[in-house]
C-alpha cells in the first residue's frame, strides 16, 4: 500500500513537472518583468538618440517615431533572447552550453543574440521605412556600410548584455546593485524571512560515494531547487557546503509572507518528480531539511579583493539552529512561531505543537513548530 502511495505521489509530481515545463517561458518572463521595462525604455531612448545624431534640420518627426519603434523592437528582442536562454537552462542544449568555459558561453550567446538582432532589425527596417513595393533605402552604401555597422553594434551589445548577465549570476543581483549604487556600503537593517536548507546525511554519502560524486550530487540539487526558489520570490544568499541560505523580504501581507513555506513544499515536489533521475545518476534521491525564521538582519557589503554581502544578527543564528533542530527530531521542516504569526497558514499544511528550544548565544529560547503538507 505504501509503495502504491509513493508511486502515486511520484506520478502526480511528474505530471506537475510536465505541466510546469510547458509554461517555463512564461514563468521566466514573469521573473524578468523589470528587465523588460528597462529594455523597452532603453531601446526607445537609444533609437531616438540615434535618430537625433543622423537627422538634419528641420527634424523629420515621423523618422523619430520610426526610430523609437525600431529601438523598442530591438529592446524587446534582447529581452526575449535572454528569457529564451533562461528557459532552456535545463535542456540538453543548455547543459552543453554551461559546460563551456565562461568566455565561450558568452561568445555563443552573443552570436545567437546578434543573429536575432539582425533579423529583427532588418525586418523592422522593411516594415518602418519601405514604401509600398519600393526600397529606396536599400542601396550599395547601406549594404556595405550600414549593415556591417549593424552587425558590429549588435555583437558589441550582445557581448555587454551577456557579460552583465553572467556577472549577475556569478555574484548575485543584490551584490551587483550594491557595487554599482553603493546600497550596502553602510550596514542596513532589514526585516527578512530566512530559510536554512541543507542536504541530509551528506557526510555518510561522502564516505560511501566519494567526495567528488557527492559534490556532483549537491551541485545538481542546488541547480534543481533554484527554479522553485525563484518561482516563490526567494533570493539565494549563499551556498555553504551542502547548505543553501535563502531570503525573502517581510511584506506585511500574510499570504505573500507564506511563500517561504510554499517554496519548501514546491522543492519537495520538484525533487520527488526527479527522484528516478537521481536514482539512475547517483543511486540515491537526495533528502533535505530546513529551518525558517524571521526578524531583523544587518546587511552590509564587505571585503575588498573578494566582495560579498554579509548577513549578521540573531535572526541568522536562530534560522541555522532551527535547521539543526530538524536533524535532532528527524523532521523535514521547522518554522518559528515568530514567522507563523506573520503568515497565512494554508489548509493543506499541518502545524505541529510548539516546542521551546535553546539557541546558542541567546538567553531566551525560541518557540518552533514542525510544519508538514497534509
C-alpha contacts under 8 A as a table, 3 or more apart, distances in Angstrom:
res1	aa1	res2	aa2	distance
1	X	4	X	5.16
1	X	5	X	6.23
2	X	5	X	4.98
2	X	6	X	6.11
3	X	6	X	5.04
3	X	7	X	6.15
4	X	7	X	5.00
4	X	8	X	6.05
5	X	8	X	5.04
5	X	9	X	6.13
6	X	9	X	5.07
6	X	10	X	6.11
7	X	10	X	5.03
7	X	11	X	6.06
8	X	11	X	5.00
8	X	12	X	6.17
9	X	12	X	5.12
9	X	13	X	6.12
10	X	13	X	4.98
10	X	14	X	6.07
10	X	272	X	6.02
10	X	273	X	5.76
11	X	14	X	5.06
11	X	15	X	6.10
11	X	273	X	7.56
12	X	15	X	5.04
12	X	16	X	6.10
13	X	16	X	5.01
13	X	17	X	6.08
13	X	269	X	5.63
13	X	270	X	6.91
13	X	272	X	6.32
13	X	273	X	4.73
14	X	17	X	4.87
14	X	18	X	6.19
14	X	272	X	7.96
14	X	273	X	4.69
14	X	274	X	7.67
15	X	18	X	5.13
15	X	19	X	6.20
16	X	19	X	5.03
16	X	20	X	6.06
17	X	20	X	5.02
17	X	21	X	6.08
17	X	270	X	6.99
17	X	273	X	6.66
18	X	21	X	5.07
18	X	22	X	6.49
19	X	22	X	5.40
19	X	23	X	7.01
20	X	23	X	5.40
20	X	24	X	6.13
21	X	24	X	5.01
22	X	25	X	7.77
23	X	26	X	5.37
23	X	27	X	6.24
24	X	27	X	4.96
24	X	28	X	6.06
24	X	87	X	6.00
25	X	28	X	5.17
25	X	29	X	6.00
25	X	83	X	6.86
25	X	84	X	6.89
25	X	87	X	5.39
26	X	29	X	4.88
26	X	30	X	6.11
27	X	30	X	5.21
27	X	31	X	6.45
27	X	231	X	7.32
28	X	31	X	5.17
28	X	32	X	6.52
28	X	83	X	6.11
28	X	86	X	6.81
28	X	87	X	6.34
29	X	32	X	5.15
29	X	33	X	6.39
29	X	83	X	5.98
30	X	33	X	5.34
31	X	34	X	7.97
31	X	230	X	7.61
31	X	231	X	7.63
32	X	35	X	5.19
32	X	36	X	6.34
32	X	83	X	7.68
33	X	36	X	5.03
33	X	37	X	6.49
34	X	37	X	5.24
34	X	38	X	6.31
35	X	38	X	5.00
35	X	39	X	5.98
35	X	79	X	7.09
36	X	39	X	5.08
36	X	40	X	6.17
36	X	75	X	7.99
36	X	76	X	7.06
36	X	79	X	5.94
37	X	40	X	5.30
37	X	41	X	6.15
38	X	41	X	5.32
38	X	42	X	5.79
39	X	42	X	5.11
39	X	43	X	5.86
39	X	72	X	7.63
39	X	75	X	4.64
39	X	76	X	6.43
39	X	78	X	7.31
39	X	79	X	6.58
40	X	43	X	5.13
40	X	44	X	6.15
40	X	71	X	7.73
40	X	72	X	5.04
40	X	73	X	7.75
40	X	75	X	5.08
40	X	76	X	6.10
41	X	44	X	5.12
41	X	45	X	6.25
41	X	72	X	7.18
41	X	75	X	7.93
42	X	45	X	5.23
42	X	46	X	6.07
42	X	71	X	7.90
42	X	72	X	7.79
42	X	75	X	6.98
43	X	46	X	5.16
43	X	47	X	5.97
43	X	68	X	7.35
43	X	70	X	7.88
43	X	71	X	4.16
43	X	72	X	4.68
43	X	73	X	7.43
43	X	74	X	6.32
43	X	75	X	4.76
44	X	47	X	5.20
44	X	48	X	6.27
44	X	67	X	7.84
44	X	68	X	4.67
44	X	69	X	6.66
44	X	70	X	7.68
44	X	71	X	4.88
44	X	72	X	4.99
44	X	75	X	7.87
45	X	48	X	5.23
45	X	49	X	6.03
45	X	68	X	6.95
45	X	71	X	7.44
46	X	49	X	5.02
46	X	50	X	5.95
46	X	68	X	7.67
46	X	71	X	6.35
47	X	50	X	5.16
47	X	51	X	6.33
47	X	64	X	7.94
47	X	67	X	4.88
47	X	68	X	4.68
47	X	69	X	7.48
47	X	70	X	6.45
47	X	71	X	4.43
47	X	72	X	7.62
48	X	51	X	5.13
48	X	52	X	6.22
48	X	64	X	5.81
48	X	65	X	7.69
48	X	67	X	5.76
48	X	68	X	5.14
48	X	71	X	7.73
49	X	52	X	4.98
49	X	53	X	6.43
50	X	53	X	5.29
50	X	54	X	6.56
50	X	67	X	7.66
51	X	54	X	5.13
51	X	55	X	5.72
51	X	63	X	7.42
51	X	64	X	6.09
51	X	67	X	6.25
52	X	55	X	5.41
52	X	64	X	7.75
55	X	59	X	6.19
55	X	60	X	7.30
56	X	59	X	5.95
60	X	63	X	5.49
60	X	64	X	6.69
61	X	64	X	4.88
61	X	65	X	6.39
62	X	65	X	5.17
62	X	66	X	6.31
63	X	66	X	4.90
63	X	67	X	6.00
64	X	67	X	5.10
64	X	68	X	6.08
65	X	68	X	5.07
65	X	69	X	6.22
66	X	69	X	5.14
66	X	70	X	6.01
66	X	128	X	6.13
66	X	129	X	7.81
67	X	70	X	4.83
67	X	71	X	6.12
68	X	71	X	5.10
68	X	72	X	6.25
69	X	72	X	4.99
69	X	73	X	6.19
70	X	73	X	5.18
70	X	74	X	6.36
70	X	121	X	7.30
70	X	124	X	6.31
70	X	125	X	7.71
70	X	128	X	7.94
71	X	74	X	5.03
71	X	75	X	6.14
72	X	75	X	5.02
72	X	76	X	6.12
73	X	76	X	5.10
73	X	77	X	6.19
73	X	120	X	7.40
73	X	121	X	7.78
73	X	124	X	7.66
74	X	77	X	5.02
74	X	78	X	6.36
74	X	117	X	6.44
74	X	120	X	7.08
74	X	121	X	6.78
75	X	78	X	5.19
75	X	79	X	6.40
76	X	79	X	5.15
76	X	80	X	6.06
77	X	80	X	5.04
77	X	81	X	6.11
77	X	116	X	7.09
77	X	117	X	6.57
77	X	120	X	7.38
78	X	81	X	5.38
78	X	82	X	6.29
78	X	113	X	7.05
78	X	117	X	7.53
79	X	82	X	5.17
79	X	83	X	6.21
80	X	83	X	5.13
80	X	84	X	6.03
81	X	84	X	4.89
81	X	85	X	6.21
81	X	113	X	6.42
81	X	116	X	7.80
82	X	85	X	5.19
82	X	86	X	6.27
83	X	86	X	5.01
83	X	87	X	6.02
84	X	87	X	5.05
84	X	88	X	6.27
85	X	88	X	5.19
85	X	89	X	6.34
85	X	94	X	7.59
86	X	89	X	5.33
87	X	90	X	7.36
88	X	91	X	5.19
88	X	93	X	7.28
88	X	94	X	5.42
89	X	93	X	7.73
89	X	94	X	4.36
89	X	95	X	6.49
90	X	94	X	5.86
90	X	95	X	6.47
91	X	94	X	5.04
91	X	95	X	6.24
92	X	95	X	5.04
92	X	96	X	6.21
93	X	96	X	5.09
93	X	97	X	6.22
94	X	97	X	5.02
94	X	98	X	6.30
95	X	98	X	5.16
95	X	99	X	6.46
96	X	99	X	5.23
96	X	100	X	6.97
97	X	100	X	5.53
97	X	105	X	6.05
98	X	101	X	7.70
98	X	102	X	7.91
98	X	105	X	6.92
100	X	103	X	7.99
100	X	104	X	5.85
100	X	105	X	5.71
101	X	104	X	5.21
101	X	105	X	6.24
102	X	105	X	5.07
102	X	106	X	6.22
103	X	106	X	5.19
103	X	107	X	6.27
104	X	107	X	5.13
104	X	108	X	6.18
105	X	108	X	5.19
105	X	109	X	6.15
106	X	109	X	5.17
106	X	110	X	6.01
106	X	159	X	6.76
106	X	162	X	5.58
106	X	163	X	6.63
106	X	166	X	7.86
107	X	110	X	4.91
107	X	111	X	6.14
107	X	159	X	6.95
108	X	111	X	5.18
108	X	112	X	6.35
109	X	112	X	5.22
109	X	113	X	6.13
109	X	158	X	7.60
109	X	162	X	6.80
110	X	113	X	5.09
110	X	114	X	5.92
110	X	155	X	6.12
110	X	158	X	4.64
110	X	159	X	5.33
110	X	162	X	6.54
111	X	114	X	5.06
111	X	115	X	6.23
111	X	155	X	6.79
111	X	158	X	7.58
112	X	115	X	5.25
112	X	116	X	6.35
113	X	116	X	5.00
113	X	117	X	6.05
113	X	154	X	7.84
113	X	155	X	7.66
113	X	158	X	5.99
114	X	117	X	5.00
114	X	118	X	6.11
114	X	151	X	6.91
114	X	154	X	5.14
114	X	155	X	5.17
114	X	158	X	6.25
115	X	118	X	5.22
115	X	119	X	6.21
116	X	119	X	5.22
116	X	120	X	6.09
117	X	120	X	5.20
117	X	121	X	5.66
117	X	154	X	6.36
118	X	121	X	4.93
118	X	122	X	5.90
118	X	150	X	7.15
118	X	151	X	6.67
118	X	154	X	7.24
119	X	122	X	5.32
119	X	123	X	6.13
120	X	123	X	5.03
120	X	124	X	6.08
121	X	124	X	5.22
121	X	125	X	6.10
122	X	125	X	4.92
122	X	126	X	6.36
123	X	126	X	5.26
123	X	127	X	6.27
124	X	127	X	4.94
124	X	128	X	5.75
125	X	128	X	5.42
125	X	129	X	5.64
125	X	130	X	7.25
126	X	129	X	5.69
126	X	130	X	5.10
126	X	135	X	7.93
127	X	130	X	6.10
129	X	137	X	7.81
130	X	133	X	7.44
130	X	134	X	6.02
130	X	135	X	5.32
130	X	136	X	7.40
130	X	137	X	7.67
131	X	134	X	5.15
131	X	135	X	6.68
135	X	138	X	5.44
136	X	139	X	7.12
137	X	142	X	7.18
138	X	142	X	6.02
138	X	143	X	7.15
139	X	142	X	5.12
139	X	143	X	6.39
140	X	143	X	5.13
140	X	144	X	6.02
141	X	144	X	5.17
141	X	145	X	5.51
141	X	146	X	7.04
142	X	145	X	5.40
142	X	146	X	4.66
142	X	147	X	6.15
143	X	146	X	6.05
143	X	147	X	5.18
143	X	148	X	7.42
144	X	147	X	6.32
144	X	148	X	6.49
145	X	148	X	5.71
145	X	149	X	6.19
146	X	149	X	5.02
146	X	150	X	6.15
147	X	150	X	4.99
147	X	151	X	6.31
148	X	151	X	5.00
148	X	152	X	6.15
149	X	152	X	5.12
149	X	153	X	6.04
150	X	153	X	5.16
150	X	154	X	5.85
151	X	154	X	5.07
151	X	155	X	6.10
152	X	155	X	5.22
152	X	156	X	6.13
153	X	156	X	5.08
153	X	157	X	6.01
154	X	157	X	5.13
154	X	158	X	6.01
155	X	158	X	4.94
155	X	159	X	6.13
156	X	159	X	5.15
156	X	160	X	6.33
157	X	160	X	5.17
157	X	161	X	6.17
158	X	161	X	5.15
158	X	162	X	5.93
159	X	162	X	5.04
159	X	163	X	5.97
160	X	163	X	5.16
160	X	164	X	6.12
161	X	164	X	5.19
161	X	165	X	6.06
162	X	165	X	5.08
162	X	166	X	6.17
163	X	166	X	5.24
163	X	167	X	6.02
164	X	167	X	5.02
164	X	168	X	6.06
165	X	168	X	5.15
165	X	169	X	6.31
166	X	169	X	5.02
166	X	170	X	6.06
167	X	170	X	5.05
167	X	171	X	6.12
167	X	172	X	7.61
167	X	176	X	7.90
168	X	171	X	5.55
168	X	172	X	4.90
168	X	173	X	5.05
168	X	176	X	6.30
169	X	172	X	5.28
169	X	173	X	7.07
171	X	175	X	6.34
171	X	176	X	6.74
171	X	308	X	7.68
172	X	175	X	5.49
172	X	176	X	6.25
173	X	176	X	5.07
173	X	177	X	6.09
174	X	177	X	5.19
174	X	178	X	6.21
175	X	178	X	4.93
175	X	179	X	6.11
175	X	301	X	7.70
175	X	308	X	6.61
175	X	309	X	6.22
176	X	179	X	5.15
176	X	180	X	6.21
177	X	180	X	5.19
177	X	181	X	5.81
177	X	182	X	7.49
177	X	183	X	7.08
178	X	181	X	5.23
178	X	182	X	4.72
178	X	183	X	4.49
178	X	184	X	5.59
178	X	185	X	7.29
178	X	301	X	7.53
179	X	182	X	5.43
179	X	183	X	7.43
182	X	185	X	5.22
183	X	186	X	7.49
184	X	187	X	5.76
184	X	188	X	6.39
184	X	299	X	6.83
184	X	300	X	4.93
184	X	301	X	5.31
184	X	309	X	7.94
185	X	300	X	6.38
185	X	301	X	5.55
185	X	302	X	7.99
186	X	300	X	6.24
186	X	301	X	7.46
187	X	298	X	6.28
187	X	299	X	5.55
187	X	300	X	4.40
187	X	301	X	7.41
188	X	298	X	5.57
188	X	299	X	5.25
188	X	300	X	6.35
189	X	296	X	6.45
189	X	297	X	5.65
189	X	298	X	4.47
189	X	299	X	6.27
190	X	249	X	7.97
190	X	296	X	5.44
190	X	297	X	5.30
190	X	298	X	6.32
190	X	299	X	7.27
191	X	249	X	6.53
191	X	250	X	5.94
191	X	294	X	7.18
191	X	295	X	5.27
191	X	296	X	4.24
191	X	297	X	5.97
192	X	247	X	6.48
192	X	248	X	5.68
192	X	249	X	4.69
192	X	250	X	5.31
192	X	294	X	5.64
192	X	295	X	5.78
192	X	296	X	6.25
192	X	297	X	6.54
193	X	247	X	5.52
193	X	248	X	5.00
193	X	249	X	6.15
193	X	250	X	6.30
193	X	260	X	7.67
193	X	292	X	7.15
193	X	293	X	5.82
193	X	294	X	4.27
193	X	295	X	6.77
193	X	339	X	7.71
194	X	245	X	6.98
194	X	246	X	5.71
194	X	247	X	4.53
194	X	248	X	6.54
194	X	292	X	5.78
194	X	293	X	5.61
194	X	294	X	6.11
194	X	315	X	7.78
194	X	316	X	7.17
194	X	319	X	6.54
195	X	245	X	5.71
195	X	246	X	5.11
195	X	247	X	6.33
195	X	260	X	7.60
195	X	290	X	6.54
195	X	291	X	5.66
195	X	292	X	4.59
195	X	293	X	6.78
195	X	319	X	6.48
196	X	243	X	6.94
196	X	244	X	6.09
196	X	245	X	4.79
196	X	246	X	6.66
196	X	290	X	5.41
196	X	291	X	5.34
196	X	292	X	6.67
196	X	319	X	6.04
196	X	320	X	5.87
196	X	323	X	6.04
197	X	243	X	5.58
197	X	244	X	5.41
197	X	245	X	6.45
197	X	288	X	6.98
197	X	289	X	5.69
197	X	290	X	4.16
197	X	291	X	6.64
197	X	323	X	6.80
198	X	242	X	5.57
198	X	243	X	4.04
198	X	244	X	6.27
198	X	288	X	5.65
198	X	289	X	5.83
198	X	290	X	6.48
198	X	323	X	7.69
199	X	202	X	6.18
199	X	218	X	7.70
199	X	242	X	5.59
199	X	243	X	6.51
199	X	286	X	6.90
199	X	287	X	6.03
199	X	288	X	4.38
199	X	289	X	6.74
200	X	286	X	7.42
200	X	287	X	5.37
200	X	288	X	4.85
200	X	289	X	6.78
201	X	204	X	5.34
201	X	205	X	6.17
201	X	287	X	7.90
202	X	205	X	4.93
202	X	206	X	6.08
202	X	214	X	7.38
202	X	242	X	7.16
203	X	206	X	5.10
203	X	207	X	6.52
204	X	207	X	5.20
204	X	208	X	6.44
205	X	208	X	5.14
205	X	209	X	5.62
205	X	210	X	7.32
205	X	214	X	6.60
206	X	209	X	5.29
206	X	210	X	4.72
206	X	211	X	4.90
206	X	213	X	7.71
206	X	214	X	5.71
207	X	210	X	5.67
207	X	211	X	7.43
209	X	213	X	5.97
209	X	214	X	6.44
210	X	213	X	5.60
210	X	214	X	6.32
211	X	214	X	5.13
211	X	215	X	6.05
212	X	215	X	5.02
212	X	216	X	6.34
213	X	216	X	4.99
213	X	217	X	6.25
213	X	282	X	7.73
214	X	217	X	4.88
214	X	218	X	6.11
215	X	218	X	5.09
215	X	219	X	6.05
216	X	219	X	5.11
216	X	220	X	6.11
217	X	220	X	5.17
217	X	221	X	6.07
217	X	282	X	7.10
218	X	221	X	4.97
218	X	222	X	6.13
218	X	242	X	6.34
219	X	222	X	5.26
219	X	223	X	6.21
220	X	223	X	5.09
220	X	224	X	6.17
221	X	224	X	5.16
221	X	225	X	6.26
221	X	286	X	7.59
222	X	225	X	5.37
222	X	226	X	6.25
222	X	244	X	7.87
223	X	226	X	5.44
223	X	227	X	7.80
224	X	227	X	6.45
224	X	270	X	7.68
224	X	271	X	7.64
225	X	228	X	5.74
225	X	229	X	6.34
225	X	267	X	5.86
225	X	270	X	7.37
225	X	271	X	7.79
226	X	229	X	5.11
226	X	230	X	6.20
227	X	230	X	5.25
227	X	231	X	6.12
228	X	231	X	4.82
228	X	232	X	6.19
228	X	263	X	6.21
228	X	266	X	6.06
228	X	267	X	6.01
228	X	270	X	7.77
229	X	232	X	5.47
229	X	233	X	6.48
229	X	234	X	5.08
229	X	235	X	7.12
229	X	236	X	7.89
229	X	263	X	6.08
229	X	267	X	7.72
230	X	233	X	5.15
230	X	234	X	5.45
230	X	235	X	6.93
231	X	234	X	7.57
231	X	263	X	7.96
232	X	259	X	5.73
232	X	260	X	7.12
232	X	262	X	7.48
232	X	263	X	5.69
233	X	248	X	6.92
233	X	259	X	7.37
234	X	246	X	6.16
234	X	247	X	5.66
234	X	248	X	5.30
234	X	260	X	7.35
235	X	246	X	5.47
235	X	247	X	5.29
235	X	248	X	6.53
236	X	239	X	7.89
236	X	244	X	7.18
236	X	245	X	6.02
236	X	246	X	4.44
236	X	247	X	6.46
237	X	244	X	7.61
237	X	245	X	5.45
237	X	246	X	5.47
237	X	247	X	6.65
238	X	244	X	5.94
238	X	245	X	5.53
238	X	246	X	7.48
239	X	242	X	7.33
239	X	243	X	5.76
239	X	244	X	4.48
239	X	245	X	6.48
240	X	243	X	5.09
240	X	244	X	6.21
248	X	257	X	7.97
248	X	260	X	7.32
250	X	257	X	6.24
251	X	254	X	7.92
251	X	256	X	6.95
251	X	257	X	6.37
252	X	256	X	7.98
252	X	257	X	7.10
252	X	342	X	7.41
253	X	256	X	5.36
253	X	257	X	6.04
253	X	343	X	7.48
254	X	257	X	5.07
254	X	258	X	6.26
254	X	342	X	5.76
254	X	343	X	3.99
254	X	344	X	4.94
255	X	258	X	5.26
255	X	259	X	7.19
255	X	343	X	6.08
255	X	344	X	5.24
256	X	259	X	5.49
256	X	343	X	7.60
257	X	260	X	6.76
257	X	342	X	6.96
257	X	343	X	5.31
257	X	344	X	7.57
258	X	261	X	5.69
258	X	262	X	6.53
258	X	343	X	5.02
258	X	344	X	5.87
258	X	345	X	7.17
259	X	262	X	4.93
259	X	263	X	5.85
260	X	263	X	5.00
260	X	264	X	6.57
260	X	292	X	7.91
261	X	264	X	5.22
261	X	265	X	6.63
262	X	265	X	5.29
262	X	266	X	6.13
263	X	266	X	4.95
263	X	267	X	6.20
264	X	267	X	5.09
264	X	268	X	6.36
264	X	290	X	7.93
265	X	268	X	4.86
265	X	269	X	6.27
265	X	373	X	7.28
266	X	269	X	5.06
266	X	270	X	6.10
267	X	270	X	4.98
267	X	271	X	6.14
268	X	271	X	5.35
268	X	272	X	6.03
269	X	272	X	5.03
269	X	273	X	6.13
270	X	273	X	5.19
270	X	274	X	6.43
271	X	274	X	4.96
271	X	275	X	5.89
271	X	285	X	7.86
271	X	286	X	7.68
272	X	275	X	5.03
273	X	276	X	7.54
274	X	277	X	5.29
274	X	278	X	6.41
275	X	278	X	5.15
275	X	279	X	6.16
275	X	284	X	7.90
275	X	285	X	5.20
275	X	286	X	7.91
276	X	279	X	4.96
276	X	280	X	6.25
276	X	285	X	7.52
277	X	280	X	5.21
277	X	281	X	6.20
278	X	281	X	5.12
278	X	282	X	5.48
278	X	283	X	6.57
278	X	284	X	5.96
278	X	285	X	5.16
278	X	286	X	7.65
279	X	282	X	5.46
279	X	283	X	4.16
279	X	284	X	4.61
279	X	285	X	5.66
280	X	283	X	5.70
280	X	284	X	7.89
282	X	285	X	7.60
288	X	332	X	6.76
289	X	323	X	6.71
289	X	326	X	6.49
289	X	327	X	7.56
289	X	331	X	7.11
289	X	332	X	4.40
289	X	333	X	5.74
290	X	322	X	7.48
290	X	323	X	4.96
290	X	326	X	6.98
290	X	332	X	6.33
290	X	333	X	5.02
290	X	334	X	6.54
291	X	319	X	5.60
291	X	320	X	6.81
291	X	321	X	7.59
291	X	322	X	4.60
291	X	323	X	4.12
291	X	324	X	7.80
291	X	326	X	7.19
291	X	333	X	5.93
291	X	334	X	4.96
291	X	335	X	5.88
292	X	319	X	5.69
292	X	322	X	6.98
292	X	323	X	7.73
292	X	333	X	7.83
292	X	334	X	6.39
292	X	335	X	4.74
292	X	336	X	6.33
292	X	339	X	7.53
293	X	315	X	6.80
293	X	318	X	6.92
293	X	319	X	5.31
293	X	322	X	7.99
293	X	335	X	6.19
293	X	336	X	5.31
293	X	338	X	7.02
293	X	339	X	5.67
294	X	315	X	6.29
294	X	336	X	7.79
294	X	338	X	6.63
294	X	339	X	5.48
295	X	315	X	5.38
296	X	313	X	7.23
296	X	314	X	7.87
296	X	315	X	6.38
297	X	311	X	6.36
297	X	312	X	5.84
297	X	313	X	5.41
297	X	314	X	7.59
297	X	315	X	6.32
297	X	316	X	7.36
298	X	311	X	5.68
298	X	312	X	5.06
298	X	313	X	6.20
299	X	309	X	6.65
299	X	310	X	5.74
299	X	311	X	4.81
299	X	312	X	6.55
300	X	309	X	5.58
300	X	310	X	5.48
300	X	311	X	6.86
301	X	307	X	6.87
301	X	308	X	5.78
301	X	309	X	4.55
301	X	310	X	6.22
302	X	307	X	5.73
302	X	308	X	5.71
302	X	309	X	6.21
302	X	310	X	6.65
303	X	306	X	5.51
303	X	307	X	4.54
303	X	308	X	6.50
304	X	307	X	5.49
311	X	316	X	7.42
312	X	315	X	7.92
312	X	316	X	6.59
313	X	316	X	5.74
313	X	317	X	6.79
314	X	317	X	4.99
314	X	318	X	6.15
314	X	362	X	7.90
315	X	318	X	5.22
315	X	319	X	6.17
316	X	319	X	5.12
316	X	320	X	6.28
317	X	320	X	5.36
317	X	321	X	6.30
317	X	359	X	7.83
318	X	321	X	4.99
318	X	322	X	6.17
318	X	359	X	6.58
318	X	366	X	7.87
319	X	322	X	5.22
319	X	323	X	6.48
320	X	323	X	5.22
320	X	324	X	6.46
321	X	324	X	5.03
321	X	325	X	6.12
321	X	359	X	6.47
322	X	325	X	4.85
322	X	326	X	6.42
322	X	334	X	6.27
322	X	335	X	7.44
322	X	336	X	7.82
322	X	368	X	7.69
323	X	326	X	5.27
323	X	327	X	7.10
323	X	333	X	7.83
323	X	334	X	7.13
324	X	327	X	5.38
324	X	328	X	6.64
325	X	328	X	4.93
325	X	329	X	6.37
325	X	334	X	7.75
326	X	329	X	5.46
326	X	330	X	5.67
326	X	331	X	4.96
326	X	332	X	6.16
326	X	333	X	6.51
326	X	334	X	6.28
327	X	330	X	4.92
327	X	331	X	6.55
331	X	334	X	7.47
331	X	370	X	7.22
332	X	370	X	7.94
332	X	372	X	7.83
333	X	370	X	5.87
333	X	371	X	5.76
333	X	372	X	7.02
334	X	368	X	6.40
334	X	369	X	5.51
334	X	370	X	4.50
334	X	371	X	6.03
335	X	339	X	6.82
335	X	340	X	7.03
335	X	368	X	5.62
335	X	369	X	5.34
335	X	370	X	6.33
335	X	371	X	6.76
336	X	339	X	5.43
336	X	340	X	6.47
336	X	366	X	7.11
336	X	367	X	5.85
336	X	368	X	4.29
336	X	369	X	6.14
337	X	340	X	4.94
337	X	341	X	6.18
337	X	354	X	7.54
337	X	366	X	7.85
337	X	367	X	5.50
337	X	368	X	5.53
337	X	369	X	6.73
338	X	341	X	5.47
338	X	342	X	6.92
338	X	367	X	7.83
339	X	342	X	5.25
339	X	343	X	6.56
340	X	343	X	5.38
340	X	344	X	7.49
340	X	345	X	7.39
345	X	349	X	6.75
346	X	349	X	5.55
347	X	350	X	7.70
348	X	373	X	5.99
348	X	374	X	5.24
349	X	371	X	6.69
349	X	372	X	5.69
349	X	373	X	4.62
349	X	374	X	5.49
350	X	371	X	5.63
350	X	372	X	5.13
350	X	373	X	6.02
350	X	374	X	5.97
351	X	369	X	6.42
351	X	370	X	5.96
351	X	371	X	4.61
351	X	372	X	6.61
352	X	369	X	5.37
352	X	370	X	4.99
352	X	371	X	6.12
353	X	369	X	5.90
353	X	370	X	7.33
354	X	367	X	5.95
354	X	368	X	5.35
354	X	369	X	4.78
354	X	370	X	7.81
355	X	367	X	5.37
355	X	368	X	5.40
355	X	369	X	6.56
356	X	365	X	5.77
356	X	366	X	5.41
356	X	367	X	4.43
356	X	368	X	6.36
357	X	365	X	5.28
357	X	366	X	5.44
357	X	367	X	6.40
357	X	368	X	7.24
358	X	362	X	7.63
358	X	364	X	7.30
358	X	365	X	4.58
358	X	366	X	6.52
359	X	362	X	5.48
359	X	363	X	7.67
359	X	364	X	7.77
359	X	365	X	6.17
359	X	366	X	7.19
362	X	365	X	7.17
